[in-house]
Amino acid sequence: MPIHDQSYRRYTGVREAPGSAWLVIALTGIRAALGKKLFLWVMLAAWGQFFVRAVIFYLSANFPNMDLLAPSGETFRQFFEMQGIFVFFVTIYVGSGLIANDRRSNALQIYLSKPLTRAEYVAGKLGILLFFLLSVTLLPAIALLLVQMMFSASLAFLRENLFLIPAITLYALVEVLLNAFVVLALSSLSNSVRYTAMLYAGAVFFTDIVFNIVRAVTSSSALAWVSYRANLDQLGDVIFRLEPRYDVGWLLSVIAVVTLIGLSIFVLERRVRGVEVVT
């Protein structure tokens, strides 16, 4: 009597549309990160500035003698600048192991078997980072703008600063996409989460140290484009219609950011490879 019947049964499950697998990866990664208490505290702390500024907006709107606290376009630029530290920590905490852990456990061969493509895999990992980074940049900034309108019971501020909506959105996307692509590319270069974190921190701090040394020696900020952080600062000033803080054309900062993202995509294309399963 045979112990196994080599027959086939028709698949009765639901066939998912091609290109939707990235969402499964993204949702799984988001749930995993939200299950860590330390990370939840980091996310809560990232919203601390929102609550502080909301109180300030309330005071300026309801107490005439506190007009000096009234918000302006520069207020939202400062908000993003102060959120930079949380962008750094969230990027390291979430992004360092997204690909490095899969490489260490040789999971890429499983992930990249058909029908999952490399593009879907990278998109899923990118989606995890975008969710959390936008949660500490774009979301609180837009919420702060809504709070200002609610407390003042007027649309006057928004009408006078209508550029803020596209400015907030554009700068948040530039900052988030740059950090997300860079840390994903670095994560694909190593099997170690700690090494990836050190590479990312080095890219942020070392380039800034080099720029500040050159700036101190030459008394010029013309080489701001070599600094990871300075490029974002320069673009932020331009996007929010403020005087650029560095003596360098903002187009150079655009080129630097686009180049970094392009190099990151190239690295991901070269490093995210698996064994194709023949069917």
C-alpha positions as CSV (number, residue, x, y, z in Angstrom):
1,M,0.0,0.0,0.0
2,P,1.5,3.4,-1.0
3,I,2.1,5.7,1.9
4,H,1.8,8.8,-0.4
5,D,-0.6,9.5,-3.2
6,Q,1.2,11.5,-5.9
7,S,-1.8,13.3,-7.2
8,Y,-2.7,16.9,-7.5
9,R,-5.6,19.0,-6.4
10,R,-6.8,22.2,-7.9
11,Y,-5.8,25.3,-5.9
12,T,-8.9,26.8,-4.4
13,G,-7.4,29.8,-2.7
14,V,-7.4,33.4,-3.7
15,R,-4.8,34.5,-6.3
16,E,-3.3,37.8,-5.3
17,A,-2.7,40.4,-8.0
18,P,0.9,40.7,-9.1
19,G,2.8,43.6,-7.4
20,S,1.0,43.4,-4.1
21,A,3.5,41.3,-2.2
22,W,5.5,44.4,-1.1
23,L,2.6,45.4,1.1
24,V,2.8,42.1,3.1
25,I,6.5,42.8,3.8
26,A,5.8,46.4,4.8
27,L,2.9,45.5,7.2
28,T,4.9,42.7,8.7
29,G,7.8,45.0,9.4
30,I,5.6,47.7,10.8
31,R,3.9,45.3,13.2
32,A,7.3,43.9,14.3
33,A,8.6,47.4,15.1
34,L,5.5,48.4,16.9
35,G,5.8,45.3,19.1
36,K,9.0,46.7,20.7
37,K,8.4,48.9,23.8
38,L,11.6,50.9,23.5
39,F,10.8,51.9,20.0
40,L,7.3,53.0,21.1
41,W,8.9,55.3,23.6
42,V,11.1,56.7,20.9
43,M,8.1,57.4,18.7
44,L,6.3,59.0,21.6
45,A,9.2,61.2,22.4
46,A,9.3,62.3,18.7
47,W,5.9,63.8,19.2
48,G,7.0,65.8,22.2
49,Q,7.9,68.9,20.2
50,F,4.4,68.8,18.6
51,F,2.7,69.0,22.0
52,V,5.0,71.7,23.2
53,R,4.4,73.9,20.1
54,A,0.7,73.2,20.3
55,V,0.6,74.7,23.8
56,I,2.6,77.7,22.5
57,F,0.2,78.1,19.6
58,Y,-2.7,78.1,22.1
59,L,-1.1,80.8,24.2
60,S,-0.4,83.0,21.3
61,A,-3.9,82.7,19.9
62,N,-5.7,83.3,23.2
63,F,-3.5,85.8,25.1
64,P,-2.8,89.1,23.3
65,N,0.3,89.8,25.4
66,M,1.9,86.7,23.9
67,D,2.1,87.8,20.3
68,L,5.8,87.1,20.2
69,L,5.0,83.4,20.3
70,A,2.8,83.6,17.2
71,P,3.9,81.1,14.5
72,S,5.4,81.9,11.2
73,G,6.8,80.0,8.2
74,E,10.1,79.9,10.0
75,T,8.5,78.1,12.9
76,F,7.8,75.1,10.8
77,R,11.3,75.1,9.4
78,Q,12.6,75.0,12.9
79,F,10.2,72.2,13.7
80,F,11.8,70.0,11.0
81,E,15.2,71.0,12.1
82,M,14.6,69.9,15.7
83,Q,12.9,66.7,14.5
84,G,16.2,65.7,12.8
85,I,17.5,63.9,15.9
86,F,14.4,61.6,15.9
87,V,14.7,61.0,12.1
88,F,18.3,59.9,12.9
89,F,17.3,57.5,15.7
90,V,14.3,56.1,13.9
91,T,16.3,55.5,10.7
92,I,19.0,53.6,12.7
93,Y,16.5,51.6,14.8
94,V,14.2,50.6,12.0
95,G,16.4,50.6,8.9
96,S,19.8,49.1,10.0
97,G,18.5,45.5,10.1
98,L,15.9,45.5,7.3
99,I,18.2,43.8,4.8
100,A,21.2,43.0,7.0
101,N,19.1,40.5,9.0
102,D,17.9,38.8,5.9
103,R,21.4,38.5,4.6
104,R,22.7,37.1,7.8
105,S,20.0,34.4,7.9
106,N,20.3,33.7,4.1
107,A,16.6,34.7,3.8
108,L,17.1,36.5,0.5
109,Q,17.0,33.3,-1.4
110,I,13.5,32.6,0.1
111,Y,12.2,36.2,-0.3
112,L,13.4,36.5,-3.9
113,S,11.9,33.2,-5.1
114,K,9.1,33.7,-7.6
115,P,6.6,35.4,-7.6
116,L,8.3,38.0,-5.4
117,T,10.6,40.3,-7.3
118,R,13.5,42.4,-6.1
119,A,11.6,45.6,-6.7
120,E,8.7,44.3,-4.5
121,Y,11.2,43.3,-1.8
122,V,12.9,46.7,-1.7
123,A,9.6,48.5,-1.9
124,G,8.3,46.5,1.1
125,K,11.4,47.4,3.1
126,L,11.2,51.0,2.0
127,G,7.6,51.1,3.0
128,I,8.5,50.2,6.6
129,L,10.9,53.2,6.8
130,L,8.6,55.6,5.0
131,F,5.8,54.8,7.4
132,F,7.8,55.6,10.6
133,L,9.8,58.5,9.2
134,L,6.8,60.2,7.8
135,S,5.1,59.6,11.2
136,V,7.8,61.8,12.9
137,T,8.0,64.5,10.1
138,L,5.1,65.1,7.8
139,L,2.3,63.9,10.1
140,P,3.1,66.0,13.1
141,A,3.9,69.1,10.9
142,I,0.6,68.9,9.2
143,A,-1.1,68.3,12.5
144,L,0.6,71.3,13.9
145,L,-0.7,73.4,11.0
146,L,-4.3,72.2,11.7
147,V,-3.9,72.9,15.4
148,Q,-2.9,76.5,14.6
149,M,-6.0,77.0,12.6
150,M,-8.2,75.4,15.3
151,F,-6.8,77.5,18.1
152,S,-7.0,80.7,16.2
153,A,-10.4,79.9,14.7
154,S,-9.3,81.5,11.5
155,L,-7.7,80.7,8.1
156,A,-5.8,83.9,8.1
157,F,-2.4,82.3,8.9
158,L,-2.9,79.7,6.2
159,R,-3.9,82.2,3.6
160,E,-0.9,84.3,4.4
161,N,1.4,81.3,4.3
162,L,-0.2,79.1,1.7
163,F,3.2,77.8,0.6
164,L,3.6,75.9,3.8
165,I,1.5,72.9,2.7
166,P,3.7,72.1,-0.3
167,A,6.8,73.2,1.6
168,I,6.1,70.8,4.5
169,T,5.2,68.0,2.1
170,L,8.2,68.5,-0.2
171,Y,10.8,68.8,2.5
172,A,9.5,65.8,4.5
173,L,9.7,63.7,1.4
174,V,13.2,64.8,0.5
175,E,14.5,64.1,4.1
176,V,12.7,60.8,4.4
177,L,13.6,59.4,1.0
178,L,17.2,60.4,1.4
179,N,17.6,58.7,4.8
180,A,15.5,55.7,3.8
181,F,17.4,54.9,0.6
182,V,20.8,55.5,2.2
183,V,20.3,53.2,5.2
184,L,18.7,50.5,3.0
185,A,21.7,50.6,0.7
186,L,24.1,50.4,3.7
187,S,22.1,47.6,5.2
188,S,22.5,45.6,2.0
189,L,26.3,45.9,2.3
190,S,26.5,44.0,5.6
191,N,25.2,41.1,7.6
192,S,25.6,43.1,10.9
193,V,23.0,45.5,12.2
194,R,25.6,47.3,14.3
195,Y,28.0,47.7,11.4
196,T,25.2,49.2,9.3
197,A,24.3,51.6,12.1
198,M,27.9,52.7,12.4
199,L,28.2,53.2,8.6
200,Y,25.0,55.4,8.6
201,A,26.2,57.4,11.6
202,G,29.5,57.8,10.0
203,A,28.0,59.1,6.8
204,V,26.0,61.7,8.8
205,F,28.6,62.8,11.3
206,F,31.9,62.3,9.4
207,T,30.8,64.4,6.4
208,D,29.6,67.1,8.7
209,I,32.9,67.1,10.7
210,V,34.9,67.4,7.4
211,F,32.7,70.3,6.3
212,N,33.1,72.2,9.6
213,I,36.9,71.7,9.6
214,V,37.1,73.1,6.1
215,R,34.8,75.9,7.0
216,A,36.9,76.8,10.1
217,V,40.1,76.8,8.0
218,T,38.8,78.7,5.0
219,S,36.1,80.8,6.7
220,S,33.8,79.8,3.9
221,S,30.8,77.5,3.8
222,A,31.1,77.0,0.0
223,L,31.8,73.2,0.5
224,A,28.5,72.6,2.4
225,W,27.5,70.2,-0.4
226,V,30.0,67.6,1.0
227,S,28.0,67.4,4.3
228,Y,25.0,65.0,4.5
229,R,23.2,67.2,7.0
230,A,24.2,70.6,5.5
231,N,22.6,69.7,2.2
232,L,19.2,69.0,3.9
233,D,19.6,72.3,5.9
234,Q,20.3,74.3,2.7
235,L,17.3,72.8,0.9
236,G,15.1,73.3,3.9
237,D,15.9,77.0,3.9
238,V,15.1,77.4,0.2
239,I,11.9,75.3,0.4
240,F,10.6,77.4,3.3
241,R,11.6,80.6,1.6
242,L,14.3,81.6,4.1
243,E,17.7,83.0,3.5
244,P,20.1,80.1,2.7
245,R,22.5,79.6,5.6
246,Y,25.5,78.5,3.4
247,D,27.5,80.2,0.7
248,V,26.7,77.6,-1.9
249,G,24.1,77.3,-4.6
250,W,21.1,75.3,-3.6
251,L,21.2,73.4,-6.9
252,L,24.5,71.8,-5.7
253,S,22.6,70.5,-2.7
254,V,19.9,69.1,-5.0
255,I,22.5,67.4,-7.1
256,A,24.2,66.0,-4.0
257,V,20.9,64.6,-2.6
258,V,19.8,63.1,-6.0
259,T,23.3,61.6,-6.4
260,L,23.1,59.9,-3.0
261,I,19.7,58.5,-3.7
262,G,20.8,57.3,-7.1
263,L,23.9,55.6,-5.7
264,S,21.8,54.0,-3.1
265,I,19.4,52.6,-5.7
266,F,22.5,51.3,-7.7
267,V,23.9,49.6,-4.6
268,L,20.5,48.0,-3.9
269,E,20.2,46.7,-7.5
270,R,23.7,45.1,-7.2
271,R,23.4,43.7,-3.6
272,V,19.7,42.5,-3.4
273,R,20.0,39.3,-5.4
274,G,18.7,35.8,-4.7
275,V,18.5,32.4,-6.3
276,E,15.7,32.2,-8.8
277,V,13.5,29.2,-8.3
278,V,12.7,27.5,-11.7
279,T,9.1,26.4,-11.9
